[in-house]
Amino acid sequence: MTVRLKLALYGALRDRMGSFAVPGWEVEQGLTLRGALRRLESERGPLGEGVAVAVNGFMIRGDQELFDGDEITLLPPVSGG
């Protein structure tokens, strides 16, 4: 079985990896966030260091199982000062 996820890429990640949003990214049921990020890298190339990850609007640092309709947002590192 599969679940459909929404994927949103911003800034340099969008420029490097492709489209801003993928509304129906299909992955296998039971996949964790870590597994989804590995799959994304295998499909589109490395994310790089310091990428911030949010699931359904909440910043995530650990790993969690993903469910149908979840939205993964990837934000590039912020620099400046």
ABEGO torsion letter per residue (X at the ends): XBBBBBBBBBEAAAAAAEBABBABBBBBBGBBAAAAAAAAAAAAEBAEBGBBBBBGGBBBABBBBBBBGBBBBBBBBBBEX
